[in-house]
Amino acid sequence: MAVSDKNILNRLYFVAACLLLFAGAVLFKLVSIQMVDGDKYRDLAKKRTVKMFTIAPNRGNLYSDDGSLLATSVSRYTIRFDAVTVTDNNFKKNIKPLSEALANMFGKSASHYQQVLRKAKANKNRYTLIARNLGYSEYLEIKKFPLFEKGPYKGGLIVEQKTVREHPLGKIAERSVGYENVDENGYYSGVGLERAFGKYLRGVEGKRLKQKIAKGQWKPIGADNIVEPKDGYDLTSTIDINIQDIAHHALLRQLEKYKADHGCVIVMETKTGEVKAISNLGMTKEGKYYERLNYAIGESHEPGSTFKLMSMVAALEDKVIDTSTVIDTKKGRWKIYDRTVRDSKHGGYGKISAARAFEVSSNIAFAKMIHNGYKKKPAKFVERLMSMNLHEELGLPIKGEGKPVIRYPGDKGWSGISLAWMSHGYEVSITPLQTLTFYNAIANDGEMVKPRMIKEVKEWNRTIRKFEKEIINPSICSKETAFKVQQMLKNVVEKKHGTGHGMYSANFSMAGKTGTAQKNYRDKTSDKFGYISTFVGYFPADEPKYSCIVVIHEPDKSVGYYGADVSGPVFKSVAQKVYATSPLIDEVDTFQTENKKLDDAYQNYYAEVQKKHKKIPNVKGMCGMDAISILENLGITVEVKGNGKVKKQSIAQGTDINTVDKIILELS
């Protein structure tokens, strides 16, 4: 053998030996992986291809007080097709009837679906989209289609479920109903009832195993979940959809009429504190209105003249004044230090009683009353307000409640004019719901009830938790004081010169207070200067069932801005329609003699109304309200003393009406 051939042979042996050693090393490594690290690598591979996913539970429903849906969770389904799991025989046998069934359901041609399915089969696509956003009934139907009825393995059916929140009432009460979101860290955020009571509504998540397939997509494994989700509890709210609808549209009409920036209305059941309606509407750039923010709960602002009720109650409780105390309002201007308090009436009201000052809403009378009554002990006034809980939040479960501001002597911003300005609603700040809660307490003879928007938590027909009436303060004032201011609130509407007289109705009674606060008043030349128009009160006046507040911000000044004109009509519309649709019904024993008296009184009143009077009629013996209605309809100013039936009339029967401006009725 030649030397060169021998060298070549040695090299071949060397290469063969190296290959043998390499093969041995590979074999050793494979055995090592299988025997030693096999479980580790198998788990790693599984983790990369199989993953546990959470399944969101159905969120509980939110109902109105009559069982109507305010918010509900609806399941939506996406249907996909796994072409790999289906055998060729099953595919060929079922593609035509499946395509026809899909065409009948979704409106596209059968040839379209055949093309989609054949393409998926040819490309071995394991995640072909068939349909999305299906309802539950559509999902049940599609599960019965040819091929799909064989399930996920033999039929290639992939079903993905998601839950969406829907509001059957649309935009009505949308902000109060609210929403809740959760981020990747499990942190919950949101607004309204959905967020406040989320712990009841959320439910418990389920678990589902999925397998990673092509293009980073995940396919459910098997037909069942590992852990089934547990649906959330249902909530029954206090919202009355009839009252809510009335309040929403009454507010919307007035906002549009006055081109206002935003506004809110709240209706509350007097005795229980149940919120029956709450509407918040703000203007968009296009001039439309929607539930932008929860102004009723979150917006704390200077209330203006509606705060005069708080000042009056404080002054009466501390015996600084009485209702008959006379205050000189001069000619509508009163200078205190370097500032001037003004009344809206040109020339002022002159000397008037404290009660009359409330009815006509005299700023000067209240500024003098509180400044002179408390100037030596200003803390006494503030402490009286605080004893009525006006400095405290209501402690609502809904997030974002505005903080009330009641300054104490010595606090930043306190000055020598603070008492005078606080007396008529400036240098203080309070939300609409906080204001309503105080007025509601007066209607309740002093008992302050916490506003409530949820009645109970339920799981199907089983009650999990009930929310009962909650009392904030059993007596914010004496019953005597409550009675006095109740009469004043009635007079604001019923008396001819009360600021709310334009709202008066002979058909049903209301009590309340107007408020017209200046906004951004430090610079009246600024575009930001405007008004906040308010009316707050309750109805019926004598046996209050509902309290209500209407607040409208920045109405167009060229159209109007006084509380009685802007907010008052919303209050009246709500009261009128609620009163008409849900009249007070009491069960009483029937006495024929009492019925005859009532019938006779009504017939007497009706007969007088029908007459075309040229002379003063005889109203003696009539109910005071009937007599007032008859005389005022004749254009005569009526002054009433006492309560009950007419005992005496100052102008004799038969006097020519044209010679009479005013008549005094004495009731007993």
C-alpha positions in Angstrom: 0.0 0.0 0.0 1.3 3.4 -0.9 2.2 5.9 1.8 -0.5 8.3 0.5 -3.2 5.7 0.6 -2.3 4.8 4.1 -2.6 8.5 5.2 -6.0 8.8 3.6 -7.2 5.7 5.4 -5.9 7.0 8.8 -7.8 10.2 8.2 -11.0 8.3 7.5 -10.6 6.3 10.7 -10.1 9.5 12.6 -13.3 11.1 11.1 -15.2 7.9 11.8 -14.0 7.9 15.4 -15.0 11.6 15.8 -18.5 10.9 14.4 -18.8 7.9 16.7 -17.9 10.0 19.7 -20.3 12.8 18.7 -23.1 10.3 18.3 -22.3 8.9 21.7 -22.5 12.3 23.2 -25.8 13.0 21.6 -27.2 9.7 22.8 -25.9 10.4 26.3 -27.5 13.8 26.3 -30.8 12.4 25.1 -30.8 9.7 27.8 -29.8 12.4 30.4 -32.7 14.6 29.4 -35.2 11.7 29.5 -33.9 10.3 32.7 -32.8 13.3 34.7 -34.3 16.6 33.2 -37.2 15.1 31.3 -39.9 16.4 33.7 -38.4 19.8 33.8 -38.4 20.2 30.0 -41.8 18.6 29.6 -43.2 21.1 32.0 -41.5 24.0 30.2 -42.9 22.9 26.9 -46.3 22.5 28.3 -46.2 26.0 29.9 -45.3 27.4 26.5 -48.2 25.7 24.7 -50.8 25.3 27.4 -52.0 28.1 29.7 -54.8 28.7 32.3 -57.0 31.6 31.5 -59.5 33.3 33.8 -63.2 33.5 32.8 -65.0 36.7 33.8 -68.3 35.9 35.6 -71.6 37.4 34.7 -71.9 40.7 36.6 -75.1 41.0 38.7 -78.0 43.0 37.4 -79.0 46.4 38.7 -82.8 46.9 38.9 -85.0 49.9 39.6 -87.4 49.7 42.5 -90.1 48.1 40.4 -87.9 45.5 38.9 -87.0 47.2 35.6 -83.4 46.7 34.4 -81.0 49.6 34.8 -77.9 47.6 34.0 -77.4 44.0 33.0 -74.6 41.7 31.8 -75.1 40.0 28.5 -73.0 37.2 27.1 -71.7 37.6 23.6 -70.1 34.7 21.6 -67.5 34.5 18.9 -67.5 31.3 16.8 -64.3 30.0 15.1 -63.4 26.9 13.2 -60.4 24.5 13.7 -59.9 22.8 10.3 -57.2 20.5 11.6 -59.2 18.4 14.0 -61.9 17.6 11.4 -61.3 14.4 9.3 -61.4 14.7 5.6 -64.5 12.4 5.4 -66.5 14.5 8.0 -65.4 17.7 6.2 -66.6 16.6 2.8 -69.8 15.2 4.1 -70.8 18.3 6.1 -69.3 21.3 4.3 -72.4 21.9 2.1 -75.1 21.7 4.8 -73.0 23.7 7.2 -72.5 26.4 4.6 -76.2 26.6 3.9 -77.0 26.8 7.6 -74.5 29.6 8.1 -75.9 31.4 5.1 -79.5 31.2 6.4 -78.4 32.7 9.8 -76.1 35.5 8.6 -77.4 36.4 5.2 -74.3 35.8 3.1 -74.3 33.2 0.4 -73.6 29.5 1.0 -70.8 29.6 -1.6 -69.1 32.3 0.5 -69.0 30.0 3.5 -67.9 27.1 1.4 -64.9 29.1 0.2 -64.0 30.2 3.7 -64.2 26.6 5.1 -62.3 25.1 2.1 -59.5 27.7 2.4 -59.2 27.0 6.1 -58.9 23.2 5.5 -56.3 23.7 2.7 -54.2 26.0 4.8 -54.7 23.9 8.0 -56.0 27.0 9.8 -56.9 26.2 13.4 -58.6 29.6 14.2 -60.8 30.7 11.3 -63.4 33.3 12.2 -67.0 32.4 11.4 -69.0 34.9 13.4 -68.7 37.3 16.3 -70.9 39.2 18.8 -73.6 36.5 18.8 -76.4 36.4 21.4 -77.1 33.4 23.6 -80.0 32.1 21.4 -77.8 32.4 18.3 -75.0 30.5 20.0 -77.3 27.7 21.0 -78.6 27.5 17.4 -75.1 27.4 15.8 -74.0 24.6 18.1 -76.7 22.4 16.4 -75.4 23.0 12.8 -74.0 20.1 10.8 -70.4 19.3 11.7 -70.4 21.8 14.6 -72.8 19.5 16.4 -69.9 17.1 16.8 -68.2 19.5 19.2 -64.6 20.9 19.4 -62.6 17.8 18.5 -64.6 16.1 15.7 -66.5 19.2 14.5 -63.8 21.9 14.9 -66.1 24.2 16.8 -64.4 26.8 18.9 -66.6 29.0 21.1 -65.3 32.2 22.8 -67.5 33.9 25.4 -67.3 37.5 26.7 -69.6 39.5 28.9 -70.7 43.0 28.1 -72.6 45.6 30.2 -75.8 47.0 28.7 -78.1 49.8 29.9 -81.7 49.2 28.8 -82.8 52.7 29.7 -80.1 54.2 27.5 -78.7 57.5 28.6 -81.2 58.1 31.5 -79.4 57.9 34.9 -76.3 56.7 33.0 -73.8 58.6 35.3 -75.6 57.5 38.5 -75.6 53.9 37.3 -72.0 54.3 36.3 -69.4 51.7 35.4 -66.5 49.7 36.9 -63.2 48.7 35.2 -60.3 46.6 36.4 -56.7 46.9 35.2 -54.1 44.1 34.8 -53.0 44.6 38.4 -56.5 43.9 39.8 -57.2 47.5 40.7 -60.8 48.6 40.3 -61.9 52.0 39.1 -65.2 53.6 38.0 -68.1 55.7 39.1 -71.7 55.5 40.3 -73.5 52.5 41.7 -71.6 50.0 39.6 -68.4 51.1 41.3 -69.8 51.7 44.8 -71.4 48.3 45.0 -68.9 46.4 42.8 -68.0 43.9 45.5 -71.6 42.5 45.2 -71.9 42.8 41.5 -68.6 41.3 40.4 -69.0 37.6 41.1 -66.0 35.2 41.2 -63.8 34.4 38.2 -63.7 30.9 36.6 -60.7 29.1 35.0 -60.3 27.6 31.5 -57.3 25.8 30.0 -56.2 26.8 26.5 -53.6 25.6 24.0 -51.4 27.8 22.0 -51.7 27.4 18.3 -50.5 29.2 15.2 -49.8 32.9 15.1 -49.9 33.3 18.9 -53.5 32.4 19.2 -55.0 30.3 22.0 -57.6 27.6 21.6 -59.8 26.3 24.4 -59.0 22.7 25.4 -62.1 20.5 26.0 -65.7 21.5 26.3 -65.8 22.3 30.1 -64.2 24.9 32.3 -61.7 23.8 35.0 -63.5 26.1 37.5 -66.9 27.5 36.7 -67.4 31.2 37.2 -69.8 32.4 39.9 -72.2 35.2 38.8 -72.4 38.4 40.8 -75.4 39.3 43.1 -78.2 41.5 41.8 -79.0 44.9 43.3 -82.3 46.5 43.7 -82.0 50.3 43.6 -84.3 53.0 44.9 -84.7 54.6 41.5 -88.2 54.9 40.2 -88.0 54.9 36.4 -91.2 56.8 36.0 -89.9 59.7 38.2 -86.5 59.4 36.7 -87.9 59.8 33.2 -90.0 62.8 34.3 -87.0 64.5 36.0 -84.6 63.8 33.2 -86.8 65.3 30.4 -88.0 68.2 32.5 -84.3 69.1 33.2 -83.3 68.6 29.6 -86.1 70.9 28.3 -85.1 73.7 30.6 -81.3 73.4 29.9 -82.1 73.6 26.2 -84.4 76.6 26.7 -81.9 78.6 28.7 -78.8 77.3 26.9 -77.3 76.5 30.3 -73.9 74.8 30.8 -75.1 72.0 33.0 -77.6 71.1 35.7 -79.0 68.4 37.9 -82.2 67.3 39.6 -82.7 64.9 42.5 -86.0 63.6 43.9 -85.9 61.9 47.3 -88.6 60.1 49.3 -88.9 62.3 52.4 -89.4 59.7 55.2 -86.9 57.1 54.0 -84.2 59.0 52.2 -84.6 56.8 49.1 -83.4 58.6 46.0 -86.1 58.2 43.4 -84.5 60.1 40.6 -81.1 61.7 39.9 -80.2 63.3 36.6 -77.0 65.1 35.7 -76.8 66.8 32.3 -73.9 68.8 30.8 -73.5 70.5 27.5 -71.2 69.2 24.7 -69.3 71.3 22.3 -72.1 70.7 19.8 -74.7 72.1 22.2 -76.2 68.7 23.1 -76.6 67.4 26.6 -75.5 64.1 28.2 -74.7 62.7 31.6 -71.2 64.2 31.7 -70.5 64.3 35.5 -72.4 63.5 38.7 -73.0 67.2 39.6 -75.7 66.3 42.2 -73.2 64.5 44.4 -69.8 65.8 43.4 -70.1 69.5 42.7 -69.8 71.7 45.9 -70.5 75.4 45.2 -71.8 78.5 46.8 -75.6 77.9 47.1 -76.9 81.5 47.3 -80.3 82.1 48.8 -81.2 78.5 49.4 -78.8 78.7 52.4 -81.1 81.3 54.0 -83.1 78.4 55.4 -80.0 77.2 57.3 -79.4 80.8 58.6 -83.1 81.2 59.6 -83.1 77.9 61.5 -79.9 78.8 63.3 -81.2 82.3 64.3 -84.5 80.9 65.5 -82.8 78.1 67.5 -80.4 80.6 69.2 -83.3 83.0 69.7 -81.4 85.8 67.9 -84.7 86.7 66.2 -88.3 85.5 65.9 -90.4 85.3 62.8 -92.1 88.7 63.7 -88.8 90.5 64.3 -88.8 93.7 62.1 -85.7 94.4 60.1 -85.1 97.6 58.1 -83.8 96.8 54.7 -83.6 100.5 53.8 -83.7 101.1 50.1 -82.2 97.9 49.0 -78.6 98.8 49.8 -76.6 98.2 53.1 -72.9 98.9 53.5 -70.9 96.8 55.8 -67.2 97.9 56.0 -66.1 98.3 52.4 -68.7 96.0 50.9 -72.4 96.6 50.0 -75.2 94.0 50.3 -77.9 94.5 47.7 -81.5 93.3 47.3 -82.9 92.4 43.9 -85.9 94.6 44.3 -85.3 98.2 43.1 -85.8 100.6 46.1 -85.7 97.7 48.6 -88.4 96.3 50.9 -88.3 98.8 53.7 -89.1 97.5 57.2 -90.2 93.9 57.0 -90.5 90.9 59.4 -88.0 88.1 59.4 -90.7 85.8 58.0 -91.5 88.2 55.2 -87.7 88.6 54.5 -87.5 84.9 53.9 -90.5 84.9 51.5 -89.1 87.7 49.4 -85.5 86.5 49.9 -84.0 89.8 51.2 -80.2 89.6 51.3 -80.0 92.7 53.5 -82.4 91.4 56.1 -80.5 88.1 56.4 -77.1 89.9 56.4 -78.3 92.2 59.2 -80.0 89.4 61.1 -76.9 87.2 61.3 -74.2 89.9 61.5 -75.9 91.9 64.2 -77.1 88.8 66.1 -73.7 87.0 66.1 -71.0 89.6 65.7 -69.9 89.4 69.3 -69.8 85.6 69.2 -69.4 84.6 65.5 -68.3 81.1 66.5 -71.8 80.5 67.9 -73.3 80.8 64.5 -70.8 78.5 62.9 -71.2 76.0 65.7 -75.0 76.0 65.3 -74.5 75.2 61.5 -72.1 72.4 62.5 -74.6 71.0 65.0 -76.9 70.6 62.0 -74.2 68.5 60.2 -73.7 71.1 57.5 -69.9 70.8 57.6 -69.9 67.0 57.1 -70.0 64.9 54.0 -73.0 62.6 53.8 -70.8 59.5 53.7 -72.3 58.1 50.6 -70.9 54.8 49.2 -70.7 56.5 45.7 -67.2 57.9 45.3 -66.5 61.6 44.6 -68.8 63.3 47.1 -68.0 67.1 47.2 -66.7 68.4 50.4 -68.8 71.1 52.2 -67.1 74.2 53.3 -68.2 76.0 56.5 -65.4 78.4 57.7 -64.7 78.9 61.4 -63.6 82.3 62.8 -59.8 82.4 62.5 -59.8 80.1 59.4 -58.1 81.4 56.2 -60.6 83.6 54.4 -62.6 84.6 57.5 -63.2 88.4 57.8 -65.5 90.9 59.3 -68.0 90.5 56.5 -68.1 86.7 56.7 -71.2 86.4 58.9 -73.2 88.8 56.5 -72.0 86.9 53.4 -72.6 83.4 54.9 -76.1 84.4 55.9 -77.3 84.4 52.3 -75.2 81.6 50.8 -71.7 83.0 50.0 -68.3 82.1 51.6 -69.9 78.6 52.1 -69.9 75.7 49.8 -72.3 72.7 49.6 -73.4 70.1 47.1 -77.0 69.8 45.7 -77.6 66.5 47.6 -76.3 68.0 50.8 -78.6 71.0 50.4 -81.6 68.7 49.7 -80.8 66.5 52.7 -81.2 69.6 55.0 -84.5 70.6 53.4 -85.7 67.1 53.6 -84.9 67.2 57.4 -87.2 70.2 57.7 -89.9 68.4 55.9 -89.4 65.5 58.4 -89.9 67.9 61.4 -86.1 68.0 62.1 -85.1 64.4 61.4 -82.2 64.3 59.0 -82.1 61.0 56.9 -79.2 59.8 55.0 -79.9 59.6 51.2 -79.9 56.0 50.0 -79.8 54.6 46.4 -79.8 50.8 47.1 -82.6 48.8 48.7 -81.2 45.3 48.8 -78.7 42.7 47.5 -80.2 39.5 46.1 -79.1 36.2 44.7 -82.0 35.1 42.6 -85.0 35.3 45.0 -82.9 35.2 48.2 -82.1 38.4 49.9 -78.4 38.7 50.9 -78.5 42.1 52.5 -81.1 44.8 53.1 -80.2 48.5 53.3 -82.5 50.2 55.9 -83.2 53.8 56.7 -80.2 55.5 58.2 -80.6 58.6 60.5 -77.8 61.2 60.4 -79.3 63.5 63.1 -82.6 62.7 64.9 -83.2 66.4 65.5 -81.4 69.2 63.7 -83.7 71.7 65.4 -86.7 71.9 67.7 -90.1 71.0 66.3 -91.3 74.5 67.0 -88.5 75.9 64.7 -89.3 73.3 62.1 -92.9 74.2 62.1 -92.1 78.0 61.7 -89.8 77.5 58.7 -92.2 75.0 57.1 -94.8 77.7 57.1 -92.3 80.1 55.5 -91.4 77.6 52.8 -95.1 77.3 52.0 -95.5 81.0 51.8 -92.6 81.3 49.3 -94.9 79.5 46.8 -98.4 80.4 48.0 -98.1 84.1 48.9 -98.6 86.5 46.0 -95.2 88.2 46.6 -93.2 85.2 47.5 -90.2 84.5 45.2 -91.8 81.2 44.1 -95.3 82.5 43.7 -95.2 81.9 39.9 -95.1 78.1 40.7 -98.3 78.2 42.7 -101.0 75.6 41.8 -104.4 75.3 43.3 -104.4 71.6 42.4 -101.5 70.5 44.6 -99.3 72.2 47.2 -95.5 72.8 47.2 -93.1 74.3 49.6 -89.6 75.5 48.9 -87.0 78.2 48.4 -85.5 79.9 45.3 -81.8 80.6 45.0 -79.9 82.8 42.5 -76.2 82.7 43.2 -73.6 84.7 41.4 -70.7 82.6 40.0 -67.2 84.0 39.5 -68.6 87.3 40.8 -65.2 88.8 41.6 -64.9 89.8 38.0 -68.3 90.6 36.5 -66.8 91.7 33.2 -65.3 88.2 32.7 -67.0 85.7 30.3 -66.9 83.3 33.3 -69.3 85.4 35.3 -72.7 83.8 35.5 -75.4 82.5 37.8 -76.5 79.3 39.5 -80.3 79.0 39.5 -81.8 76.8 42.2 -85.1 75.7 43.5 -85.3 73.2 46.4 -88.3 72.1 48.5 -90.8 69.3 49.0 -94.4 68.3 48.1 -97.2 68.1 49.1 -96.5 70.9 51.5 -98.6 69.7 54.4 -97.8 66.0 54.2 -94.5 65.8 52.4 -93.9 62.7 50.4 -91.0 63.8 48.2 -88.3 66.4 48.4 -86.6 67.8 45.3 -83.8 70.1 44.2 -83.1 71.5 40.8 -79.8 73.3 40.1 -78.9 74.9 36.7 -75.5 76.4 36.1 -74.8 79.4 33.8 -78.1 79.9 32.0 -77.9 82.4 29.2 -78.4 85.7 31.0 -80.2 87.2 28.0 -82.9 84.5 28.4 -83.1 84.6 32.2 -81.3 83.5 35.3 -83.5 83.8 38.4 -84.1 80.5 40.3 -87.8 80.9 40.2 -87.8 81.2 36.4 -85.1 78.8 35.5 -85.2 76.0 38.0 -88.6 76.5 39.4 -90.5 75.1 36.4 -88.5 71.9 36.5 -89.5 71.4 40.1 -93.1 72.2 39.4 -93.2 69.8 36.4 -91.7 67.0 38.5 -94.1 67.7 41.4 -97.1 68.0 39.1 -96.5 64.8 37.2 -95.4 62.7 40.1 -98.4 63.9 42.1 -100.7 63.1 39.2 -99.3 59.6 38.6 -98.8 58.6 42.3 -101.5 60.3 44.4 -101.5 59.9 48.1 -103.9 57.1 49.1 -104.9 56.6 52.7 -107.3 54.0 54.0 -110.0 55.7 56.2 -113.2 54.6 57.6 -116.2 55.8 55.6 -118.6 58.1 57.4 -121.6 59.3 55.4 -122.0 62.5 57.5 -118.3 63.5 56.8 -118.7 62.8 53.1 -121.8 64.9 52.9 -119.9 67.9 54.5 -117.1 67.5 52.0 -119.5 67.2 49.1 -121.4 70.3 50.3 -118.1 72.3 50.7 -117.0 71.3 47.2 -120.3 72.1 45.6 -120.3 75.5 47.3 -116.7 76.1 46.0 -117.6 74.9 42.5 -120.7 77.1 42.3 -118.7 80.2 43.3 -115.9 79.5 40.7 -118.5 79.2 37.9 -120.0 82.6 38.7 -118.7 85.6 36.8 -118.3 87.9 39.7 -118.6 91.7 39.5 -119.1 92.0 43.3 -117.1 90.6 46.2 -118.6 87.1 47.0 -119.3 85.8 50.4 -116.6 83.4 51.3 -117.4 83.0 55.0 -117.4 79.4 56.1 -115.3 78.2 53.2 -112.0 76.4 53.5 -109.2 79.0 53.5 -107.5 77.5 50.4 -110.8 77.6 48.4 -111.5 81.2 49.4 -108.0 82.3 48.5 -108.3 80.6 45.1 -111.6 82.2 44.3 -110.5 85.7 45.3 -107.1 85.6 43.7 -108.7 84.5 40.4 -110.7 87.7 40.6 -107.4 89.7 40.7 -107.6 90.6 44.4 -104.6 90.4 46.7 -105.4 88.2 49.7 -103.9 88.4 53.1 -104.6 85.5 55.5 -104.6 85.4 59.2 -104.9 82.1 61.0 -105.7 78.6 59.7 -108.9 76.7 58.9 -112.2 78.1 57.6 -113.0 81.7 56.8 -114.4 83.4 60.0 -114.4 87.0 58.7 -113.6 88.9 55.5 -112.5 92.6 55.6 -114.5 93.6 52.5 -118.2 93.0 52.7 -120.1 90.8 50.2 -121.5 92.8 47.3 -118.7 95.4 47.2 -117.8 96.4 43.6 -114.6 94.4 42.6 -113.2 97.3 40.7 -112.9 99.3 43.9 -111.0 96.6 45.8 -107.2 95.9 45.7 -106.8 93.8 48.8 -108.9 91.7 51.2 -108.0 90.3 54.6 -109.4 86.9 55.6 -109.5 85.8 59.2 -109.5 82.0 59.6 -110.3 79.8 62.5 
